[in-house]
Amino acid sequence: LHERGLRLAAVREEALSAQMRALRYQVNPHFLFNTLNSIAGLIEEGAATRTQRMVLSLATFLRTTLTLDPMQDVSLADEIALQVEYLEIERERFADRMSLKMAVPDEVKRALVPSLILQPLIENAIKHGVGATVGLVEVTLSAYREDNQLHIVVENDMPHDDAPANSRPGMGVGLRNVDERLRLRFQDAAGFHAGRISPSRYRAAIILPWRSA
Protein backbone atom coordinates (compact mmCIF):
# COMPACT_ATOMS: atom_id res chain seq x y z
CA LEU A 1 0.00 0.00 0.00
CA HIS A 2 2.86 2.33 0.80
CA GLU A 3 4.50 1.68 -2.56
CA ARG A 4 1.18 2.17 -4.34
CA GLY A 5 0.75 5.48 -2.55
CA LEU A 6 4.19 6.60 -3.66
CA ARG A 7 3.43 5.65 -7.28
CA LEU A 8 0.12 7.54 -7.21
CA ALA A 9 1.86 10.59 -5.76
CA ALA A 10 4.48 10.43 -8.52
CA VAL A 11 1.78 10.15 -11.20
CA ARG A 12 -0.09 13.14 -9.76
CA GLU A 13 3.13 15.17 -9.66
CA GLU A 14 3.93 14.34 -13.28
CA ALA A 15 0.38 15.19 -14.37
CA LEU A 16 0.60 18.53 -12.59
CA SER A 17 4.00 19.23 -14.15
CA ALA A 18 2.66 18.45 -17.63
CA GLN A 19 -0.31 20.75 -17.12
CA MET A 20 1.95 23.53 -15.83
CA ARG A 21 4.19 23.18 -18.89
CA ALA A 22 1.18 23.37 -21.17
CA LEU A 23 -0.06 26.50 -19.41
CA ARG A 24 3.32 28.20 -19.65
CA TYR A 25 3.78 27.40 -23.32
CA GLN A 26 0.43 29.05 -24.10
CA VAL A 27 2.10 32.38 -23.33
CA ASN A 28 5.27 31.95 -25.37
CA PRO A 29 3.65 32.11 -28.86
CA HIS A 30 1.75 35.24 -27.80
CA PHE A 31 4.92 36.96 -26.68
CA LEU A 32 6.87 35.79 -29.74
CA PHE A 33 4.16 37.05 -32.11
CA ASN A 34 4.26 40.53 -30.55
CA THR A 35 8.04 40.69 -30.60
CA LEU A 36 8.34 39.57 -34.23
CA ASN A 37 5.79 42.23 -35.17
CA SER A 38 7.99 44.80 -33.46
CA ILE A 39 11.06 43.57 -35.32
CA ALA A 40 9.16 43.75 -38.61
CA GLY A 41 8.23 47.35 -37.81
CA LEU A 42 11.86 48.28 -37.16
CA ILE A 43 12.90 46.66 -40.45
CA GLU A 44 10.29 48.73 -42.29
CA GLU A 45 11.70 51.86 -40.65
CA GLY A 46 15.19 50.91 -41.82
CA ALA A 47 16.49 50.88 -38.23
CA ALA A 48 19.18 48.24 -38.75
CA THR A 49 21.06 48.79 -35.47
CA ARG A 50 17.90 48.74 -33.35
CA THR A 51 16.67 45.66 -35.22
CA GLN A 52 19.94 43.85 -34.51
CA ARG A 53 19.78 44.74 -30.81
CA MET A 54 16.20 43.52 -30.59
CA VAL A 55 16.95 40.21 -32.34
CA LEU A 56 19.90 39.57 -30.01
CA SER A 57 17.80 40.44 -26.95
CA LEU A 58 15.04 38.12 -28.15
CA ALA A 59 17.52 35.27 -28.66
CA THR A 60 18.90 35.73 -25.14
CA PHE A 61 15.45 35.92 -23.60
CA LEU A 62 14.15 32.83 -25.39
CA ARG A 63 17.28 30.83 -24.61
CA THR A 64 16.76 31.57 -20.92
CA THR A 65 13.01 31.03 -20.74
CA LEU A 66 12.88 27.82 -22.77
CA THR A 67 15.31 26.10 -20.41
CA LEU A 68 13.29 26.93 -17.29
CA ASP A 69 11.13 24.24 -15.72
CA PRO A 70 7.63 25.62 -14.97
CA MET A 71 7.68 23.63 -11.71
CA GLN A 72 10.99 25.25 -10.76
CA ASP A 73 11.07 28.13 -8.30
CA VAL A 74 13.47 31.02 -8.71
CA SER A 75 14.32 33.95 -6.49
CA LEU A 76 12.29 37.09 -7.04
CA ALA A 77 15.59 38.82 -7.86
CA ASP A 78 16.22 36.38 -10.73
CA GLU A 79 12.63 36.66 -11.96
CA ILE A 80 12.89 40.45 -12.03
CA ALA A 81 16.24 40.26 -13.83
CA LEU A 82 14.59 38.14 -16.54
CA GLN A 83 11.79 40.68 -16.92
CA VAL A 84 14.36 43.44 -17.28
CA GLU A 85 15.74 41.50 -20.25
CA TYR A 86 12.25 41.40 -21.73
CA LEU A 87 11.82 45.14 -21.14
CA GLU A 88 15.03 45.76 -23.05
CA ILE A 89 13.24 44.27 -26.05
CA GLU A 90 10.24 46.54 -25.61
CA ARG A 91 12.44 49.55 -24.93
CA GLU A 92 13.40 49.54 -28.60
CA ARG A 93 9.74 50.20 -29.42
CA PHE A 94 8.72 52.53 -26.61
CA ALA A 95 11.94 54.11 -25.32
CA ASP A 96 10.45 57.62 -25.35
CA ARG A 97 7.07 56.63 -23.88
CA MET A 98 7.76 54.07 -21.16
CA SER A 99 8.77 54.87 -17.60
CA LEU A 100 9.60 51.89 -15.36
CA LYS A 101 9.70 52.21 -11.57
CA MET A 102 10.55 49.42 -9.12
CA ALA A 103 10.05 49.24 -5.36
CA VAL A 104 11.37 45.88 -4.18
CA PRO A 105 13.36 45.81 -0.90
CA ASP A 106 16.49 43.67 -0.90
CA GLU A 107 15.14 41.36 1.80
CA VAL A 108 12.10 40.60 -0.37
CA LYS A 109 14.20 39.74 -3.44
CA ARG A 110 15.23 36.43 -1.85
CA ALA A 111 11.62 35.18 -1.87
CA LEU A 112 10.92 32.16 -4.09
CA VAL A 113 8.40 32.50 -6.92
CA PRO A 114 7.32 30.24 -9.82
CA SER A 115 9.51 30.85 -12.86
CA LEU A 116 8.10 33.29 -15.43
CA ILE A 117 5.11 34.16 -13.23
CA LEU A 118 5.65 37.88 -13.84
CA GLN A 119 6.02 37.64 -17.62
CA PRO A 120 2.30 37.86 -18.50
CA LEU A 121 1.81 40.76 -16.04
CA ILE A 122 4.64 42.82 -17.53
CA GLU A 123 3.60 41.95 -21.08
CA ASN A 124 0.00 42.94 -20.32
CA ALA A 125 1.17 46.30 -18.94
CA ILE A 126 3.18 46.97 -22.10
CA LYS A 127 0.51 45.89 -24.55
CA HIS A 128 -2.55 47.48 -22.97
CA GLY A 129 -0.76 50.35 -21.27
CA VAL A 130 2.20 51.63 -23.27
CA GLY A 131 1.02 50.23 -26.60
CA ALA A 132 -2.50 51.62 -26.30
CA THR A 133 -1.79 55.05 -24.79
CA VAL A 134 -0.53 58.26 -26.36
CA GLY A 135 2.20 59.92 -24.33
CA LEU A 136 4.34 58.77 -21.42
CA VAL A 137 3.12 55.69 -19.56
CA GLU A 138 4.33 54.68 -16.12
CA VAL A 139 4.75 50.99 -15.30
CA THR A 140 5.50 50.13 -11.67
CA LEU A 141 6.61 46.86 -10.10
CA SER A 142 6.51 46.55 -6.33
CA ALA A 143 6.78 43.70 -3.85
CA TYR A 144 6.56 43.40 -0.10
CA ARG A 145 6.18 40.83 2.65
CA GLU A 146 3.13 40.87 4.92
CA ASP A 147 3.23 38.23 7.66
CA ASN A 148 3.68 34.91 5.83
CA GLN A 149 2.66 36.20 2.42
CA LEU A 150 4.50 37.74 -0.51
CA HIS A 151 2.65 40.47 -2.40
CA ILE A 152 3.73 41.40 -5.94
CA VAL A 153 1.98 44.26 -7.73
CA VAL A 154 2.31 45.50 -11.32
CA GLU A 155 0.50 48.73 -12.21
CA ASN A 156 0.35 50.73 -15.41
CA ASP A 157 -1.32 53.77 -16.90
CA MET A 158 -3.96 53.00 -19.52
CA PRO A 159 -6.34 54.86 -21.83
CA HIS A 160 -8.96 56.74 -19.81
CA ASP A 161 -12.25 54.88 -19.47
CA ASP A 162 -15.18 56.16 -17.39
CA ALA A 163 -17.08 52.87 -17.61
CA PRO A 164 -17.67 51.09 -14.27
CA ALA A 165 -14.83 48.77 -13.32
CA ASN A 166 -17.16 45.78 -13.22
CA SER A 167 -17.97 46.30 -16.92
CA ARG A 168 -14.41 45.60 -18.03
CA PRO A 169 -13.76 42.56 -20.25
CA GLY A 170 -12.38 39.35 -18.78
CA MET A 171 -8.69 38.60 -18.43
CA GLY A 172 -6.74 37.65 -21.53
CA VAL A 173 -4.90 34.38 -22.01
CA GLY A 174 -1.76 35.58 -20.25
CA LEU A 175 -3.49 36.69 -17.04
CA ARG A 176 -5.75 33.63 -17.02
CA ASN A 177 -2.57 31.58 -17.30
CA VAL A 178 -1.17 33.22 -14.15
CA ASP A 179 -4.40 32.62 -12.27
CA GLU A 180 -4.51 28.96 -13.31
CA ARG A 181 -0.84 28.31 -12.51
CA LEU A 182 -1.24 29.71 -9.02
CA ARG A 183 -4.45 27.76 -8.39
CA LEU A 184 -2.88 24.48 -9.51
CA ARG A 185 0.33 25.02 -7.59
CA PHE A 186 -0.89 26.56 -4.33
CA GLN A 187 -4.69 26.04 -4.27
CA ASP A 188 -6.22 28.49 -1.76
CA ALA A 189 -2.85 29.56 -0.37
CA ALA A 190 -2.28 31.97 -3.29
CA GLY A 191 -4.38 34.63 -4.97
CA PHE A 192 -4.50 36.74 -8.11
CA HIS A 193 -6.49 39.89 -8.84
CA ALA A 194 -6.43 42.12 -11.92
CA GLY A 195 -8.49 45.08 -13.05
CA ARG A 196 -8.78 48.86 -13.24
CA ILE A 197 -8.28 50.75 -9.98
CA SER A 198 -9.16 54.09 -11.59
CA PRO A 199 -10.37 55.24 -15.03
CA SER A 200 -6.76 55.39 -16.24
CA ARG A 201 -4.85 52.95 -14.03
CA TYR A 202 -4.64 49.13 -14.07
CA ARG A 203 -3.34 46.80 -11.39
CA ALA A 204 -2.43 43.11 -11.36
CA ALA A 205 -1.58 41.65 -7.96
CA ILE A 206 -0.21 38.26 -6.93
CA ILE A 207 -0.29 36.88 -3.40
CA LEU A 208 1.97 33.91 -2.64
CA PRO A 209 2.93 31.98 0.47
CA TRP A 210 6.21 33.39 1.75
CA ARG A 211 9.09 31.09 0.92
CA SER A 212 12.73 32.07 0.67
CA ALA A 213 16.00 30.57 -0.51
C-alpha positions as CSV (number, residue, x, y, z in Angstrom):
1,L,0.0,0.0,0.0
2,H,2.9,2.3,0.8
3,E,4.5,1.7,-2.6
4,R,1.2,2.2,-4.3
5,G,0.7,5.5,-2.5
6,L,4.2,6.6,-3.7
7,R,3.4,5.7,-7.3
8,L,0.1,7.5,-7.2
9,A,1.9,10.6,-5.8
10,A,4.5,10.4,-8.5
11,V,1.8,10.1,-11.2
12,R,-0.1,13.1,-9.8
13,E,3.1,15.2,-9.7
14,E,3.9,14.3,-13.3
15,A,0.4,15.2,-14.4
16,L,0.6,18.5,-12.6
17,S,4.0,19.2,-14.1
18,A,2.7,18.5,-17.6
19,Q,-0.3,20.8,-17.1
20,M,1.9,23.5,-15.8
21,R,4.2,23.2,-18.9
22,A,1.2,23.4,-21.2
23,L,-0.1,26.5,-19.4
24,R,3.3,28.2,-19.6
25,Y,3.8,27.4,-23.3
26,Q,0.4,29.0,-24.1
27,V,2.1,32.4,-23.3
28,N,5.3,32.0,-25.4
29,P,3.7,32.1,-28.9
30,H,1.7,35.2,-27.8
31,F,4.9,37.0,-26.7
32,L,6.9,35.8,-29.7
33,F,4.2,37.0,-32.1
34,N,4.3,40.5,-30.6
35,T,8.0,40.7,-30.6
36,L,8.3,39.6,-34.2
37,N,5.8,42.2,-35.2
38,S,8.0,44.8,-33.5
39,I,11.1,43.6,-35.3
40,A,9.2,43.7,-38.6
41,G,8.2,47.3,-37.8
42,L,11.9,48.3,-37.2
43,I,12.9,46.7,-40.4
44,E,10.3,48.7,-42.3
45,E,11.7,51.9,-40.6
46,G,15.2,50.9,-41.8
47,A,16.5,50.9,-38.2
48,A,19.2,48.2,-38.8
49,T,21.1,48.8,-35.5
50,R,17.9,48.7,-33.4
51,T,16.7,45.7,-35.2
52,Q,19.9,43.9,-34.5
53,R,19.8,44.7,-30.8
54,M,16.2,43.5,-30.6
55,V,16.9,40.2,-32.3
56,L,19.9,39.6,-30.0
57,S,17.8,40.4,-26.9
58,L,15.0,38.1,-28.2
59,A,17.5,35.3,-28.7
60,T,18.9,35.7,-25.1
61,F,15.4,35.9,-23.6
62,L,14.2,32.8,-25.4
63,R,17.3,30.8,-24.6
64,T,16.8,31.6,-20.9
65,T,13.0,31.0,-20.7
66,L,12.9,27.8,-22.8
67,T,15.3,26.1,-20.4
68,L,13.3,26.9,-17.3
69,D,11.1,24.2,-15.7
70,P,7.6,25.6,-15.0
71,M,7.7,23.6,-11.7
72,Q,11.0,25.3,-10.8
73,D,11.1,28.1,-8.3
74,V,13.5,31.0,-8.7
75,S,14.3,33.9,-6.5
76,L,12.3,37.1,-7.0
77,A,15.6,38.8,-7.9
78,D,16.2,36.4,-10.7
79,E,12.6,36.7,-12.0
80,I,12.9,40.5,-12.0
81,A,16.2,40.3,-13.8
82,L,14.6,38.1,-16.5
83,Q,11.8,40.7,-16.9
84,V,14.4,43.4,-17.3
85,E,15.7,41.5,-20.3
86,Y,12.3,41.4,-21.7
87,L,11.8,45.1,-21.1
88,E,15.0,45.8,-23.0
89,I,13.2,44.3,-26.1
90,E,10.2,46.5,-25.6
91,R,12.4,49.5,-24.9
92,E,13.4,49.5,-28.6
93,R,9.7,50.2,-29.4
94,F,8.7,52.5,-26.6
95,A,11.9,54.1,-25.3
96,D,10.5,57.6,-25.3
97,R,7.1,56.6,-23.9
98,M,7.8,54.1,-21.2
99,S,8.8,54.9,-17.6
100,L,9.6,51.9,-15.4
101,K,9.7,52.2,-11.6
102,M,10.5,49.4,-9.1
103,A,10.1,49.2,-5.4
104,V,11.4,45.9,-4.2
105,P,13.4,45.8,-0.9
106,D,16.5,43.7,-0.9
107,E,15.1,41.4,1.8
108,V,12.1,40.6,-0.4
109,K,14.2,39.7,-3.4
110,R,15.2,36.4,-1.8
111,A,11.6,35.2,-1.9
112,L,10.9,32.2,-4.1
113,V,8.4,32.5,-6.9
114,P,7.3,30.2,-9.8
115,S,9.5,30.9,-12.9
116,L,8.1,33.3,-15.4
117,I,5.1,34.2,-13.2
118,L,5.6,37.9,-13.8
119,Q,6.0,37.6,-17.6
120,P,2.3,37.9,-18.5
121,L,1.8,40.8,-16.0
122,I,4.6,42.8,-17.5
123,E,3.6,41.9,-21.1
124,N,0.0,42.9,-20.3
125,A,1.2,46.3,-18.9
126,I,3.2,47.0,-22.1
127,K,0.5,45.9,-24.6
128,H,-2.6,47.5,-23.0
129,G,-0.8,50.3,-21.3
130,V,2.2,51.6,-23.3
131,G,1.0,50.2,-26.6
132,A,-2.5,51.6,-26.3
133,T,-1.8,55.0,-24.8
134,V,-0.5,58.3,-26.4
135,G,2.2,59.9,-24.3
136,L,4.3,58.8,-21.4
137,V,3.1,55.7,-19.6
138,E,4.3,54.7,-16.1
139,V,4.7,51.0,-15.3
140,T,5.5,50.1,-11.7
141,L,6.6,46.9,-10.1
142,S,6.5,46.5,-6.3
143,A,6.8,43.7,-3.9
144,Y,6.6,43.4,-0.1
145,R,6.2,40.8,2.6
146,E,3.1,40.9,4.9
147,D,3.2,38.2,7.7
148,N,3.7,34.9,5.8
149,Q,2.7,36.2,2.4
150,L,4.5,37.7,-0.5
151,H,2.6,40.5,-2.4
152,I,3.7,41.4,-5.9
153,V,2.0,44.3,-7.7
154,V,2.3,45.5,-11.3
155,E,0.5,48.7,-12.2
156,N,0.3,50.7,-15.4
157,D,-1.3,53.8,-16.9
158,M,-4.0,53.0,-19.5
159,P,-6.3,54.9,-21.8
160,H,-9.0,56.7,-19.8
161,D,-12.3,54.9,-19.5
162,D,-15.2,56.2,-17.4
163,A,-17.1,52.9,-17.6
164,P,-17.7,51.1,-14.3
165,A,-14.8,48.8,-13.3
166,N,-17.2,45.8,-13.2
167,S,-18.0,46.3,-16.9
168,R,-14.4,45.6,-18.0
169,P,-13.8,42.6,-20.2
170,G,-12.4,39.3,-18.8
171,M,-8.7,38.6,-18.4
172,G,-6.7,37.6,-21.5
173,V,-4.9,34.4,-22.0
174,G,-1.8,35.6,-20.2
175,L,-3.5,36.7,-17.0
176,R,-5.7,33.6,-17.0
177,N,-2.6,31.6,-17.3
178,V,-1.2,33.2,-14.2
179,D,-4.4,32.6,-12.3
180,E,-4.5,29.0,-13.3
181,R,-0.8,28.3,-12.5
182,L,-1.2,29.7,-9.0
183,R,-4.4,27.8,-8.4
184,L,-2.9,24.5,-9.5
185,R,0.3,25.0,-7.6
186,F,-0.9,26.6,-4.3
187,Q,-4.7,26.0,-4.3
188,D,-6.2,28.5,-1.8
189,A,-2.8,29.6,-0.4
190,A,-2.3,32.0,-3.3
191,G,-4.4,34.6,-5.0
192,F,-4.5,36.7,-8.1
193,H,-6.5,39.9,-8.8
194,A,-6.4,42.1,-11.9
195,G,-8.5,45.1,-13.1
196,R,-8.8,48.9,-13.2
197,I,-8.3,50.7,-10.0
198,S,-9.2,54.1,-11.6
199,P,-10.4,55.2,-15.0
200,S,-6.8,55.4,-16.2
201,R,-4.9,52.9,-14.0
202,Y,-4.6,49.1,-14.1
203,R,-3.3,46.8,-11.4
204,A,-2.4,43.1,-11.4
205,A,-1.6,41.6,-8.0
206,I,-0.2,38.3,-6.9
207,I,-0.3,36.9,-3.4
208,L,2.0,33.9,-2.6
209,P,2.9,32.0,0.5
210,W,6.2,33.4,1.8
211,R,9.1,31.1,0.9
212,S,12.7,32.1,0.7
213,A,16.0,30.6,-0.5
